[in-house]
Amino acid sequence: MTEEMKYEVTGRIWDVEHSHYPAVAVAGVSGLTEIVAFGYLSRYISGENPGRRKNPMTTPVLISEKIPMTAPVISNTSTMSLMMPR
């Protein structure tokens, strides 16, 4: 079963929900495709980490993508992170 982090909805604009999460630790990777990034994170929570500790899968999975502010700047850098369980 996937643990879902508790959060508070703080507002809504059209179909966008604004939420507040408590301070949490995250495991994240940057600069990879989503499938490769998820593979690294999956192995990390499966015990391939410095402490050899297995962690349950949590939601949400956070994916951020840098969006260029001016043209013609293009960025392919993105970050995928998993919230770590309590």
PyMOL Python script that loads the backbone (N, CA, C, O; Angstrom):
from pymol import cmd

cmd.read_pdbstr("""\
ATOM      1  N   MET A   1       0.843  -1.185   0.000  1.00  0.00           N
ATOM      2  CA  MET A   1       0.000   0.000   0.000  1.00  0.00           C
ATOM      3  C   MET A   1       0.884   1.242   0.000  1.00  0.00           C
ATOM      4  O   MET A   1       1.914   1.272   0.673  1.00  0.00           O
ATOM      5  N   THR A   2       0.497   2.241  -0.733  1.00  0.00           N
ATOM      6  CA  THR A   2       1.248   3.475  -0.853  1.00  0.00           C
ATOM      7  C   THR A   2       0.805   4.458   0.216  1.00  0.00           C
ATOM      8  O   THR A   2      -0.386   4.728   0.372  1.00  0.00           O
ATOM      9  N   GLU A   3       1.786   4.997   0.960  1.00  0.00           N
ATOM     10  CA  GLU A   3       1.481   5.994   1.977  1.00  0.00           C
ATOM     11  C   GLU A   3       1.293   7.349   1.307  1.00  0.00           C
ATOM     12  O   GLU A   3       2.124   7.765   0.499  1.00  0.00           O
ATOM     13  N   GLU A   4       0.203   8.039   1.641  1.00  0.00           N
ATOM     14  CA  GLU A   4      -0.030   9.369   1.085  1.00  0.00           C
ATOM     15  C   GLU A   4       0.280  10.405   2.152  1.00  0.00           C
ATOM     16  O   GLU A   4      -0.223  10.323   3.272  1.00  0.00           O
ATOM     17  N   MET A   5       1.106  11.373   1.804  1.00  0.00           N
ATOM     18  CA  MET A   5       1.449  12.432   2.735  1.00  0.00           C
ATOM     19  C   MET A   5       0.208  13.266   3.036  1.00  0.00           C
ATOM     20  O   MET A   5      -0.571  13.577   2.135  1.00  0.00           O
ATOM     21  N   LYS A   6       0.030  13.626   4.304  1.00  0.00           N
ATOM     22  CA  LYS A   6      -1.101  14.468   4.702  1.00  0.00           C
ATOM     23  C   LYS A   6      -0.814  15.906   4.270  1.00  0.00           C
ATOM     24  O   LYS A   6       0.326  16.365   4.336  1.00  0.00           O
ATOM     25  N   TYR A   7      -1.846  16.604   3.834  1.00  0.00           N
ATOM     26  CA  TYR A   7      -1.682  17.988   3.397  1.00  0.00           C
ATOM     27  C   TYR A   7      -2.972  18.751   3.646  1.00  0.00           C
ATOM     28  O   TYR A   7      -4.025  18.168   3.902  1.00  0.00           O
ATOM     29  N   GLU A   8      -2.858  20.076   3.563  1.00  0.00           N
ATOM     30  CA  GLU A   8      -4.003  20.952   3.751  1.00  0.00           C
ATOM     31  C   GLU A   8      -4.214  21.761   2.472  1.00  0.00           C
ATOM     32  O   GLU A   8      -3.277  22.378   1.964  1.00  0.00           O
ATOM     33  N   VAL A   9      -5.428  21.759   1.961  1.00  0.00           N
ATOM     34  CA  VAL A   9      -5.751  22.575   0.789  1.00  0.00           C
ATOM     35  C   VAL A   9      -5.883  24.014   1.282  1.00  0.00           C
ATOM     36  O   VAL A   9      -6.691  24.306   2.164  1.00  0.00           O
ATOM     37  N   THR A  10      -5.081  24.913   0.701  1.00  0.00           N
ATOM     38  CA  THR A  10      -5.068  26.306   1.150  1.00  0.00           C
ATOM     39  C   THR A  10      -5.770  27.249   0.177  1.00  0.00           C
ATOM     40  O   THR A  10      -5.970  28.422   0.493  1.00  0.00           O
ATOM     41  N   GLY A  11      -6.138  26.760  -0.980  1.00  0.00           N
ATOM     42  CA  GLY A  11      -6.842  27.610  -1.937  1.00  0.00           C
ATOM     43  C   GLY A  11      -7.034  26.897  -3.257  1.00  0.00           C
ATOM     44  O   GLY A  11      -6.528  25.797  -3.477  1.00  0.00           O
ATOM     45  N   ARG A  12      -7.781  27.556  -4.132  1.00  0.00           N
ATOM     46  CA  ARG A  12      -8.074  26.982  -5.434  1.00  0.00           C
ATOM     47  C   ARG A  12      -8.259  28.128  -6.432  1.00  0.00           C
ATOM     48  O   ARG A  12      -8.959  29.102  -6.155  1.00  0.00           O
ATOM     49  N   ILE A  13      -7.627  27.995  -7.580  1.00  0.00           N
ATOM     50  CA  ILE A  13      -7.831  28.935  -8.678  1.00  0.00           C
ATOM     51  C   ILE A  13      -8.170  28.088  -9.898  1.00  0.00           C
ATOM     52  O   ILE A  13      -7.339  27.316 -10.377  1.00  0.00           O
ATOM     53  N   TRP A  14      -9.383  28.234 -10.392  1.00  0.00           N
ATOM     54  CA  TRP A  14      -9.906  27.405 -11.476  1.00  0.00           C
ATOM     55  C   TRP A  14      -9.723  25.940 -11.107  1.00  0.00           C
ATOM     56  O   TRP A  14     -10.238  25.504 -10.078  1.00  0.00           O
ATOM     57  N   ASP A  15      -9.004  25.166 -11.918  1.00  0.00           N
ATOM     58  CA  ASP A  15      -8.811  23.745 -11.630  1.00  0.00           C
ATOM     59  C   ASP A  15      -7.516  23.459 -10.886  1.00  0.00           C
ATOM     60  O   ASP A  15      -7.145  22.297 -10.722  1.00  0.00           O
ATOM     61  N   VAL A  16      -6.824  24.494 -10.435  1.00  0.00           N
ATOM     62  CA  VAL A  16      -5.541  24.322  -9.753  1.00  0.00           C
ATOM     63  C   VAL A  16      -5.750  24.408  -8.253  1.00  0.00           C
ATOM     64  O   VAL A  16      -6.293  25.388  -7.745  1.00  0.00           O
ATOM     65  N   GLU A  17      -5.316  23.376  -7.552  1.00  0.00           N
ATOM     66  CA  GLU A  17      -5.432  23.322  -6.101  1.00  0.00           C
ATOM     67  C   GLU A  17      -4.104  23.716  -5.469  1.00  0.00           C
ATOM     68  O   GLU A  17      -3.059  23.184  -5.844  1.00  0.00           O
ATOM     69  N   HIS A  18      -4.132  24.629  -4.525  1.00  0.00           N
ATOM     70  CA  HIS A  18      -2.942  25.021  -3.773  1.00  0.00           C
ATOM     71  C   HIS A  18      -2.950  24.230  -2.475  1.00  0.00           C
ATOM     72  O   HIS A  18      -3.940  24.238  -1.744  1.00  0.00           O
ATOM     73  N   SER A  19      -1.861  23.555  -2.193  1.00  0.00           N
ATOM     74  CA  SER A  19      -1.793  22.702  -1.006  1.00  0.00           C
ATOM     75  C   SER A  19      -0.574  23.033  -0.172  1.00  0.00           C
ATOM     76  O   SER A  19       0.441  23.495  -0.693  1.00  0.00           O
ATOM     77  N   HIS A  20      -0.677  22.795   1.125  1.00  0.00           N
ATOM     78  CA  HIS A  20       0.452  22.972   2.038  1.00  0.00           C
ATOM     79  C   HIS A  20       0.793  21.615   2.631  1.00  0.00           C
ATOM     80  O   HIS A  20      -0.061  20.955   3.223  1.00  0.00           O
ATOM     81  N   TYR A  21       2.051  21.202   2.471  1.00  0.00           N
ATOM     82  CA  TYR A  21       2.551  19.963   3.047  1.00  0.00           C
ATOM     83  C   TYR A  21       3.454  20.309   4.216  1.00  0.00           C
ATOM     84  O   TYR A  21       4.112  21.349   4.191  1.00  0.00           O
ATOM     85  N   PRO A  22       3.503  19.461   5.245  1.00  0.00           N
ATOM     86  CA  PRO A  22       4.463  19.703   6.321  1.00  0.00           C
ATOM     87  C   PRO A  22       5.877  19.469   5.793  1.00  0.00           C
ATOM     88  O   PRO A  22       6.058  18.912   4.710  1.00  0.00           O
ATOM     89  N   ALA A  23       6.876  19.897   6.563  1.00  0.00           N
ATOM     90  CA  ALA A  23       8.270  19.663   6.157  1.00  0.00           C
ATOM     91  C   ALA A  23       8.507  18.164   6.033  1.00  0.00           C
ATOM     92  O   ALA A  23       8.172  17.392   6.931  1.00  0.00           O
ATOM     93  N   VAL A  24       9.090  17.764   4.909  1.00  0.00           N
ATOM     94  CA  VAL A  24       9.367  16.351   4.666  1.00  0.00           C
ATOM     95  C   VAL A  24      10.746  16.215   4.030  1.00  0.00           C
ATOM     96  O   VAL A  24      11.283  17.168   3.466  1.00  0.00           O
ATOM     97  N   ALA A  25      11.303  15.024   4.130  1.00  0.00           N
ATOM     98  CA  ALA A  25      12.544  14.704   3.424  1.00  0.00           C
ATOM     99  C   ALA A  25      12.156  14.123   2.074  1.00  0.00           C
ATOM    100  O   ALA A  25      11.161  13.408   1.959  1.00  0.00           O
ATOM    101  N   VAL A  26      12.948  14.435   1.052  1.00  0.00           N
ATOM    102  CA  VAL A  26      12.694  13.883  -0.275  1.00  0.00           C
ATOM    103  C   VAL A  26      13.965  13.253  -0.821  1.00  0.00           C
ATOM    104  O   VAL A  26      15.073  13.665  -0.479  1.00  0.00           O
ATOM    105  N   ALA A  27      13.794  12.262  -1.665  1.00  0.00           N
ATOM    106  CA  ALA A  27      14.898  11.682  -2.435  1.00  0.00           C
ATOM    107  C   ALA A  27      14.625  12.088  -3.865  1.00  0.00           C
ATOM    108  O   ALA A  27      13.536  11.836  -4.380  1.00  0.00           O
ATOM    109  N   GLY A  28      15.608  12.723  -4.529  1.00  0.00           N
ATOM    110  CA  GLY A  28      15.357  13.214  -5.875  1.00  0.00           C
ATOM    111  C   GLY A  28      16.558  13.064  -6.792  1.00  0.00           C
ATOM    112  O   GLY A  28      17.699  12.972  -6.339  1.00  0.00           O
ATOM    113  N   VAL A  29      16.284  13.042  -8.081  1.00  0.00           N
ATOM    114  CA  VAL A  29      17.319  13.008  -9.108  1.00  0.00           C
ATOM    115  C   VAL A  29      16.966  14.047 -10.165  1.00  0.00           C
ATOM    116  O   VAL A  29      15.795  14.340 -10.405  1.00  0.00           O
ATOM    117  N   SER A  30      18.004  14.597 -10.791  1.00  0.00           N
ATOM    118  CA  SER A  30      17.798  15.645 -11.791  1.00  0.00           C
ATOM    119  C   SER A  30      18.511  15.317 -13.093  1.00  0.00           C
ATOM    120  O   SER A  30      19.505  14.592 -13.113  1.00  0.00           O
ATOM    121  N   GLY A  31      17.979  15.869 -14.181  1.00  0.00           N
ATOM    122  CA  GLY A  31      18.649  15.812 -15.464  1.00  0.00           C
ATOM    123  C   GLY A  31      18.507  14.510 -16.227  1.00  0.00           C
ATOM    124  O   GLY A  31      19.267  14.258 -17.162  1.00  0.00           O
ATOM    125  N   LEU A  32      17.545  13.673 -15.846  1.00  0.00           N
ATOM    126  CA  LEU A  32      17.332  12.386 -16.510  1.00  0.00           C
ATOM    127  C   LEU A  32      15.922  12.327 -17.071  1.00  0.00           C
ATOM    128  O   LEU A  32      15.064  13.118 -16.680  1.00  0.00           O
ATOM    129  N   THR A  33      15.679  11.408 -17.973  1.00  0.00           N
ATOM    130  CA  THR A  33      14.309  11.209 -18.438  1.00  0.00           C
ATOM    131  C   THR A  33      13.483  10.677 -17.277  1.00  0.00           C
ATOM    132  O   THR A  33      14.035  10.135 -16.319  1.00  0.00           O
ATOM    133  N   GLU A  34      12.169  10.829 -17.354  1.00  0.00           N
ATOM    134  CA  GLU A  34      11.297  10.393 -16.257  1.00  0.00           C
ATOM    135  C   GLU A  34      11.455   8.905 -15.964  1.00  0.00           C
ATOM    136  O   GLU A  34      11.485   8.518 -14.795  1.00  0.00           O
ATOM    137  N   ILE A  35      11.555   8.065 -16.981  1.00  0.00           N
ATOM    138  CA  ILE A  35      11.651   6.619 -16.762  1.00  0.00           C
ATOM    139  C   ILE A  35      12.965   6.257 -16.080  1.00  0.00           C
ATOM    140  O   ILE A  35      12.978   5.407 -15.189  1.00  0.00           O
ATOM    141  N   VAL A  36      14.066   6.880 -16.476  1.00  0.00           N
ATOM    142  CA  VAL A  36      15.364   6.609 -15.855  1.00  0.00           C
ATOM    143  C   VAL A  36      15.373   7.142 -14.428  1.00  0.00           C
ATOM    144  O   VAL A  36      15.853   6.464 -13.520  1.00  0.00           O
ATOM    145  N   ALA A  37      14.849   8.349 -14.217  1.00  0.00           N
ATOM    146  CA  ALA A  37      14.787   8.942 -12.878  1.00  0.00           C
ATOM    147  C   ALA A  37      13.971   8.057 -11.942  1.00  0.00           C
ATOM    148  O   ALA A  37      14.384   7.805 -10.810  1.00  0.00           O
ATOM    149  N   PHE A  38      12.807   7.581 -12.410  1.00  0.00           N
ATOM    150  CA  PHE A  38      11.975   6.725 -11.568  1.00  0.00           C
ATOM    151  C   PHE A  38      12.693   5.424 -11.235  1.00  0.00           C
ATOM    152  O   PHE A  38      12.543   4.902 -10.131  1.00  0.00           O
ATOM    153  N   GLY A  39      13.471   4.894 -12.175  1.00  0.00           N
ATOM    154  CA  GLY A  39      14.241   3.679 -11.912  1.00  0.00           C
ATOM    155  C   GLY A  39      15.229   3.871 -10.781  1.00  0.00           C
ATOM    156  O   GLY A  39      15.340   3.017  -9.901  1.00  0.00           O
ATOM    157  N   TYR A  40      15.958   4.996 -10.794  1.00  0.00           N
ATOM    158  CA  TYR A  40      16.895   5.299  -9.709  1.00  0.00           C
ATOM    159  C   TYR A  40      16.168   5.406  -8.375  1.00  0.00           C
ATOM    160  O   TYR A  40      16.608   4.837  -7.376  1.00  0.00           O
ATOM    161  N   LEU A  41      15.053   6.137  -8.359  1.00  0.00           N
ATOM    162  CA  LEU A  41      14.312   6.319  -7.112  1.00  0.00           C
ATOM    163  C   LEU A  41      13.699   5.015  -6.621  1.00  0.00           C
ATOM    164  O   LEU A  41      13.653   4.763  -5.417  1.00  0.00           O
ATOM    165  N   SER A  42      13.232   4.191  -7.541  1.00  0.00           N
ATOM    166  CA  SER A  42      12.667   2.900  -7.180  1.00  0.00           C
ATOM    167  C   SER A  42      13.716   2.016  -6.511  1.00  0.00           C
ATOM    168  O   SER A  42      13.447   1.371  -5.498  1.00  0.00           O
ATOM    169  N   ARG A  43      14.914   1.997  -7.094  1.00  0.00           N
ATOM    170  CA  ARG A  43      15.992   1.207  -6.483  1.00  0.00           C
ATOM    171  C   ARG A  43      16.378   1.778  -5.117  1.00  0.00           C
ATOM    172  O   ARG A  43      16.667   1.026  -4.186  1.00  0.00           O
ATOM    173  N   TYR A  44      16.382   3.104  -5.001  1.00  0.00           N
ATOM    174  CA  TYR A  44      16.730   3.744  -3.725  1.00  0.00           C
ATOM    175  C   TYR A  44      15.770   3.303  -2.617  1.00  0.00           C
ATOM    176  O   TYR A  44      16.211   2.891  -1.544  1.00  0.00           O
ATOM    177  N   ILE A  45      14.457   3.386  -2.874  1.00  0.00           N
ATOM    178  CA  ILE A  45      13.511   3.011  -1.820  1.00  0.00           C
ATOM    179  C   ILE A  45      13.443   1.500  -1.626  1.00  0.00           C
ATOM    180  O   ILE A  45      12.919   1.032  -0.615  1.00  0.00           O
ATOM    181  N   SER A  46      13.968   0.726  -2.585  1.00  0.00           N
ATOM    182  CA  SER A  46      13.995  -0.737  -2.456  1.00  0.00           C
ATOM    183  C   SER A  46      15.204  -1.221  -1.657  1.00  0.00           C
ATOM    184  O   SER A  46      15.377  -2.424  -1.466  1.00  0.00           O
ATOM    185  N   GLY A  47      16.044  -0.288  -1.187  1.00  0.00           N
ATOM    186  CA  GLY A  47      17.161  -0.668  -0.339  1.00  0.00           C
ATOM    187  C   GLY A  47      18.535  -0.395  -0.914  1.00  0.00           C
ATOM    188  O   GLY A  47      19.538  -0.610  -0.232  1.00  0.00           O
ATOM    189  N   GLU A  48      18.611   0.077  -2.164  1.00  0.00           N
ATOM    190  CA  GLU A  48      19.903   0.412  -2.756  1.00  0.00           C
ATOM    191  C   GLU A  48      20.244   1.853  -2.367  1.00  0.00           C
ATOM    192  O   GLU A  48      20.239   2.755  -3.205  1.00  0.00           O
ATOM    193  N   ASN A  49      20.543   2.052  -1.071  1.00  0.00           N
ATOM    194  CA  ASN A  49      20.894   3.352  -0.523  1.00  0.00           C
ATOM    195  C   ASN A  49      21.969   3.147   0.536  1.00  0.00           C
ATOM    196  O   ASN A  49      22.201   2.009   0.942  1.00  0.00           O
ATOM    197  N   PRO A  50      22.634   4.204   1.002  1.00  0.00           N
ATOM    198  CA  PRO A  50      23.744   4.036   1.937  1.00  0.00           C
ATOM    199  C   PRO A  50      23.413   3.212   3.188  1.00  0.00           C
ATOM    200  O   PRO A  50      24.263   2.459   3.665  1.00  0.00           O
ATOM    201  N   GLY A  51      22.201   3.341   3.723  1.00  0.00           N
ATOM    202  CA  GLY A  51      21.825   2.585   4.916  1.00  0.00           C
ATOM    203  C   GLY A  51      21.234   1.219   4.623  1.00  0.00           C
ATOM    204  O   GLY A  51      20.879   0.486   5.547  1.00  0.00           O
ATOM    205  N   ARG A  52      21.123   0.862   3.333  1.00  0.00           N
ATOM    206  CA  ARG A  52      20.491  -0.405   2.920  1.00  0.00           C
ATOM    207  C   ARG A  52      19.097  -0.553   3.522  1.00  0.00           C
ATOM    208  O   ARG A  52      18.648  -1.659   3.823  1.00  0.00           O
ATOM    209  N   ARG A  53      18.421   0.584   3.692  1.00  0.00           N
ATOM    210  CA  ARG A  53      17.103   0.606   4.318  1.00  0.00           C
ATOM    211  C   ARG A  53      16.018   0.663   3.251  1.00  0.00           C
ATOM    212  O   ARG A  53      16.067   1.495   2.345  1.00  0.00           O
ATOM    213  N   LYS A  54      15.038  -0.231   3.369  1.00  0.00           N
ATOM    214  CA  LYS A  54      13.900  -0.205   2.448  1.00  0.00           C
ATOM    215  C   LYS A  54      12.889   0.809   2.962  1.00  0.00           C
ATOM    216  O   LYS A  54      12.658   0.915   4.167  1.00  0.00           O
ATOM    217  N   ASN A  55      12.287   1.554   2.039  1.00  0.00           N
ATOM    218  CA  ASN A  55      11.283   2.559   2.368  1.00  0.00           C
ATOM    219  C   ASN A  55      10.043   2.296   1.538  1.00  0.00           C
ATOM    220  O   ASN A  55      10.154   1.946   0.363  1.00  0.00           O
ATOM    221  N   PRO A  56       8.857   2.455   2.124  1.00  0.00           N
ATOM    222  CA  PRO A  56       7.649   2.252   1.329  1.00  0.00           C
ATOM    223  C   PRO A  56       7.478   3.364   0.297  1.00  0.00           C
ATOM    224  O   PRO A  56       7.961   4.481   0.485  1.00  0.00           O
ATOM    225  N   MET A  57       6.793   3.048  -0.780  1.00  0.00           N
ATOM    226  CA  MET A  57       6.475   4.036  -1.808  1.00  0.00           C
ATOM    227  C   MET A  57       5.520   5.051  -1.198  1.00  0.00           C
ATOM    228  O   MET A  57       4.626   4.678  -0.438  1.00  0.00           O
ATOM    229  N   THR A  58       5.695   6.318  -1.516  1.00  0.00           N
ATOM    230  CA  THR A  58       4.809   7.366  -1.029  1.00  0.00           C
ATOM    231  C   THR A  58       4.246   8.161  -2.197  1.00  0.00           C
ATOM    232  O   THR A  58       4.786   8.137  -3.303  1.00  0.00           O
ATOM    233  N   THR A  59       3.161   8.860  -1.934  1.00  0.00           N
ATOM    234  CA  THR A  59       2.623   9.796  -2.914  1.00  0.00           C
ATOM    235  C   THR A  59       2.533  11.143  -2.234  1.00  0.00           C
ATOM    236  O   THR A  59       2.333  11.192  -1.021  1.00  0.00           O
ATOM    237  N   PRO A  60       2.668  12.216  -2.945  1.00  0.00           N
ATOM    238  CA  PRO A  60       2.812  12.275  -4.391  1.00  0.00           C
ATOM    239  C   PRO A  60       4.261  12.114  -4.836  1.00  0.00           C
ATOM    240  O   PRO A  60       5.189  12.325  -4.055  1.00  0.00           O
ATOM    241  N   VAL A  61       4.441  11.739  -6.094  1.00  0.00           N
ATOM    242  CA  VAL A  61       5.751  11.796  -6.741  1.00  0.00           C
ATOM    243  C   VAL A  61       5.826  13.207  -7.316  1.00  0.00           C
ATOM    244  O   VAL A  61       4.933  13.633  -8.048  1.00  0.00           O
ATOM    245  N   LEU A  62       6.889  13.925  -6.983  1.00  0.00           N
ATOM    246  CA  LEU A  62       7.022  15.310  -7.435  1.00  0.00           C
ATOM    247  C   LEU A  62       7.878  15.365  -8.688  1.00  0.00           C
ATOM    248  O   LEU A  62       8.967  14.793  -8.729  1.00  0.00           O
ATOM    249  N   ILE A  63       7.391  16.045  -9.698  1.00  0.00           N
ATOM    250  CA  ILE A  63       8.151  16.227 -10.938  1.00  0.00           C
ATOM    251  C   ILE A  63       8.157  17.719 -11.242  1.00  0.00           C
ATOM    252  O   ILE A  63       7.107  18.336 -11.421  1.00  0.00           O
ATOM    253  N   SER A  64       9.354  18.285 -11.297  1.00  0.00           N
ATOM    254  CA  SER A  64       9.455  19.700 -11.643  1.00  0.00           C
ATOM    255  C   SER A  64      10.255  19.825 -12.923  1.00  0.00           C
ATOM    256  O   SER A  64      11.170  19.044 -13.188  1.00  0.00           O
ATOM    257  N   GLU A  65       9.897  20.803 -13.694  1.00  0.00           N
ATOM    258  CA  GLU A  65      10.593  21.033 -14.954  1.00  0.00           C
ATOM    259  C   GLU A  65      10.903  22.513 -15.057  1.00  0.00           C
ATOM    260  O   GLU A  65      10.036  23.357 -14.833  1.00  0.00           O
ATOM    261  N   LYS A  66      12.148  22.822 -15.399  1.00  0.00           N
ATOM    262  CA  LYS A  66      12.520  24.217 -15.581  1.00  0.00           C
ATOM    263  C   LYS A  66      11.938  24.712 -16.898  1.00  0.00           C
ATOM    264  O   LYS A  66      12.119  24.084 -17.941  1.00  0.00           O
ATOM    265  N   ILE A  67      11.250  25.824 -16.845  1.00  0.00           N
ATOM    266  CA  ILE A  67      10.654  26.414 -18.033  1.00  0.00           C
ATOM    267  C   ILE A  67      11.417  27.696 -18.336  1.00  0.00           C
ATOM    268  O   ILE A  67      11.506  28.581 -17.485  1.00  0.00           O
ATOM    269  N   PRO A  68      11.962  27.802 -19.531  1.00  0.00           N
ATOM    270  CA  PRO A  68      12.725  29.000 -19.870  1.00  0.00           C
ATOM    271  C   PRO A  68      11.849  30.252 -19.828  1.00  0.00           C
ATOM    272  O   PRO A  68      10.691  30.226 -20.244  1.00  0.00           O
ATOM    273  N   MET A  69      12.417  31.344 -19.321  1.00  0.00           N
ATOM    274  CA  MET A  69      11.680  32.598 -19.225  1.00  0.00           C
ATOM    275  C   MET A  69      11.792  33.441 -20.490  1.00  0.00           C
ATOM    276  O   MET A  69      10.912  34.252 -20.779  1.00  0.00           O
ATOM    277  N   THR A  70      12.878  33.247 -21.249  1.00  0.00           N
ATOM    278  CA  THR A  70      13.050  34.023 -22.470  1.00  0.00           C
ATOM    279  C   THR A  70      13.456  33.102 -23.608  1.00  0.00           C
ATOM    280  O   THR A  70      14.138  32.102 -23.385  1.00  0.00           O
ATOM    281  N   ALA A  71      13.053  33.423 -24.793  1.00  0.00           N
ATOM    282  CA  ALA A  71      13.439  32.633 -25.966  1.00  0.00           C
ATOM    283  C   ALA A  71      14.754  33.175 -26.489  1.00  0.00           C
ATOM    284  O   ALA A  71      14.988  34.376 -26.354  1.00  0.00           O
ATOM    285  N   PRO A  72      15.597  32.400 -27.057  1.00  0.00           N
ATOM    286  CA  PRO A  72      15.467  31.001 -27.431  1.00  0.00           C
ATOM    287  C   PRO A  72      16.076  30.035 -26.420  1.00  0.00           C
ATOM    288  O   PRO A  72      16.508  28.953 -26.816  1.00  0.00           O
ATOM    289  N   VAL A  73      16.130  30.377 -25.129  1.00  0.00           N
ATOM    290  CA  VAL A  73      16.702  29.476 -24.132  1.00  0.00           C
ATOM    291  C   VAL A  73      15.831  28.239 -24.024  1.00  0.00           C
ATOM    292  O   VAL A  73      14.612  28.337 -23.888  1.00  0.00           O
ATOM    293  N   ILE A  74      16.462  27.071 -24.086  1.00  0.00           N
ATOM    294  CA  ILE A  74      15.739  25.802 -23.958  1.00  0.00           C
ATOM    295  C   ILE A  74      16.426  24.990 -22.881  1.00  0.00           C
ATOM    296  O   ILE A  74      17.654  24.897 -22.869  1.00  0.00           O
ATOM    297  N   SER A  75      15.658  24.397 -21.971  1.00  0.00           N
ATOM    298  CA  SER A  75      16.218  23.595 -20.903  1.00  0.00           C
ATOM    299  C   SER A  75      15.535  22.238 -20.869  1.00  0.00           C
ATOM    300  O   SER A  75      14.307  22.159 -20.872  1.00  0.00           O
ATOM    301  N   ASN A  76      16.311  21.187 -20.838  1.00  0.00           N
ATOM    302  CA  ASN A  76      15.755  19.843 -20.715  1.00  0.00           C
ATOM    303  C   ASN A  76      15.899  19.308 -19.293  1.00  0.00           C
ATOM    304  O   ASN A  76      15.617  18.138 -19.036  1.00  0.00           O
ATOM    305  N   THR A  77      16.337  20.163 -18.373  1.00  0.00           N
ATOM    306  CA  THR A  77      16.576  19.715 -17.010  1.00  0.00           C
ATOM    307  C   THR A  77      15.262  19.596 -16.252  1.00  0.00           C
ATOM    308  O   THR A  77      14.459  20.529 -16.228  1.00  0.00           O
ATOM    309  N   SER A  78      15.056  18.457 -15.643  1.00  0.00           N
ATOM    310  CA  SER A  78      13.878  18.248 -14.802  1.00  0.00           C
ATOM    311  C   SER A  78      14.311  17.479 -13.568  1.00  0.00           C
ATOM    312  O   SER A  78      15.380  16.868 -13.555  1.00  0.00           O
ATOM    313  N   THR A  79      13.490  17.509 -12.539  1.00  0.00           N
ATOM    314  CA  THR A  79      13.772  16.803 -11.295  1.00  0.00           C
ATOM    315  C   THR A  79      12.566  15.961 -10.920  1.00  0.00           C
ATOM    316  O   THR A  79      11.427  16.417 -11.021  1.00  0.00           O
ATOM    317  N   MET A  80      12.819  14.717 -10.484  1.00  0.00           N
ATOM    318  CA  MET A  80      11.760  13.866  -9.964  1.00  0.00           C
ATOM    319  C   MET A  80      12.138  13.511  -8.533  1.00  0.00           C
ATOM    320  O   MET A  80      13.275  13.126  -8.260  1.00  0.00           O
ATOM    321  N   SER A  81      11.176  13.645  -7.618  1.00  0.00           N
ATOM    322  CA  SER A  81      11.451  13.366  -6.205  1.00  0.00           C
ATOM    323  C   SER A  81      10.325  12.543  -5.598  1.00  0.00           C
ATOM    324  O   SER A  81       9.161  12.675  -5.976  1.00  0.00           O
ATOM    325  N   LEU A  82      10.694  11.697  -4.656  1.00  0.00           N
ATOM    326  CA  LEU A  82       9.733  10.944  -3.855  1.00  0.00           C
ATOM    327  C   LEU A  82       9.777  11.488  -2.443  1.00  0.00           C
ATOM    328  O   LEU A  82      10.855  11.687  -1.882  1.00  0.00           O
ATOM    329  N   MET A  83       8.620  11.729  -1.871  1.00  0.00           N
ATOM    330  CA  MET A  83       8.565  12.128  -0.464  1.00  0.00           C
ATOM    331  C   MET A  83       8.877  10.886   0.367  1.00  0.00           C
ATOM    332  O   MET A  83       8.329   9.810   0.124  1.00  0.00           O
ATOM    333  N   MET A  84       9.753  11.046   1.336  1.00  0.00           N
ATOM    334  CA  MET A  84      10.116   9.916   2.179  1.00  0.00           C
ATOM    335  C   MET A  84       9.082   9.749   3.293  1.00  0.00           C
ATOM    336  O   MET A  84       8.529  10.739   3.772  1.00  0.00           O
ATOM    337  N   PRO A  85       8.817   8.526   3.704  1.00  0.00           N
ATOM    338  CA  PRO A  85       7.803   8.285   4.740  1.00  0.00           C
ATOM    339  C   PRO A  85       8.246   8.831   6.093  1.00  0.00           C
ATOM    340  O   PRO A  85       9.428   9.086   6.322  1.00  0.00           O
ATOM    341  N   ARG A  86       7.272   9.004   6.980  1.00  0.00           N
ATOM    342  CA  ARG A  86       7.575   9.477   8.331  1.00  0.00           C
ATOM    343  C   ARG A  86       8.617   8.607   8.900  1.00  0.00           C
ATOM    344  O   ARG A  86       9.038   8.812  10.039  1.00  0.00           O
TER     345      ARG A  86
END
""", "prot")
cmd.dss("prot")
cmd.show_as("cartoon", "prot")
cmd.util.cbc("prot")
cmd.orient("prot")
